[in-house]
Amino acid sequence: MSLLFVGSYTEKLPHISGEGLGISSYLWQESLSLQSSFPEIRNPSYLCLDKENQRLFALEECDFTQRPALYSFSYDAKGTLKLLKRREIAASAPCHLSLSPDKSLLAVANYGSGDAQLFALSPQGHIGACIAHFDHQALSHAQLQFKHPIRQEAAHAHQVIFSSDGEYLFIIDLGLDAILSYSLKDYQLVGRFDFPAGTGPRHGCFHPHEKHLMVVGELDASVHLLSYDAGQFKSLDRLASLPRPMPDIYPAAIKFSVDGHVNGQKLYVSNRNLGKSVDSISVFKVNPLKQSLEFCDNIPMQGKIPRDFVVTEEALLVGFQDSHELCLFKLDREGNWILKERQVCGSPVCLVTTF
């Protein structure tokens, strides 16, 4: 049995109806059982866990005028949240959180203000002062050409990732088409990897052996395999997120199985369809020795806008942003994903589990 925490949009925004309960807690065994919710938070669109110390961190996706905040919670065996600290931040549209390997730092990517911030964490999980600010707006001013007129008119930090050794912070910037590498010794820029113009890199995840980073391009529906060494990245392979390119497909989440199924060889990408096609999750095989990606499968979804998911060796749990539901799929003996359970859940956009 494990706990599942779901972050959701609680307010109506231009791109979403916002029907969520804030942060919802579930027990996840063979099925899902809703335990409680924490509604005293606005648009917690991203969460991250400190499983060892039973803490949850969340952000509010709001603009400057609404004074967004970061939250830290403790939780019990049933997922009941207890607020430890709320800290307002000077940012617009925070969209991603990450915890440092030693759990002393909390990083946040701010899509609207095009920057990232680093906050100190106390041993008790309290969020302290901002100790570093990574402003990409100056970089966007120096960039002479953006391919996408709406989503790439400026810097838009979309994800923050710590290196496993705690030496670097990586900021994936959708607006700049780049990954910026910063040293955590002096907070200086030490590397930059540029994607092809118009990629719109959204999220990435390291392979379990940590020598490769997989990145999904939201704007051109691409999946990238990068090599990694000491803060630097190099391109090895690139595929479309679907075997046949289709219009109006905007990938969102990219993940390996949380239980390391097949030693991290299977990579999953959710495809959000904004046109008339079927939403889906694509499956890729990662071959570190050949330094290549191979398309394996495309799993049709029965909900609308698969924003986030959790996948294990035998189960696939998907949060559908626009059809307001959680859907649990199980793998049968023939290798097919069969829908086993649907639960109503307003505007789910982030799923994290203690699995």
Salt bridges, closest charged atoms under 4 A:
GLU19 OE2 - HIS324 NE2 3.49
GLU30 OE1 - LYS330 NZ 3.55
GLU52 OE1 - LYS103 NZ 3.62
GLU60 OE1 - ARG42 NH2 2.92
GLU60 OE1 - ARG86 NH2 3.76
GLU88 OE1 - ARG67 NE 2.99
GLU88 OE2 - ARG86 NH1 3.48
ASP115 OD2 - HIS133 NE2 2.70
GLU153 OE2 - HIS156 NE2 3.05
GLU167 OE1 - LYS185 NZ 3.76
ASP173 OD2 - HIS136 ND1 2.75
ASP194 OD1 - ARG192 NE 2.76
GLU218 OE2 - ARG151 NH1 3.12
GLU218 OE1 - ARG202 NH1 2.98
GLU218 OE2 - ARG272 NH2 2.99
ASP220 OD2 - ARG238 NH2 3.17
ASP279 OD1 - LYS304 NZ 3.76
ASP308 OD1 - LYS255 NZ 2.75
GLU325 OE1 - ARG342 NE 2.92
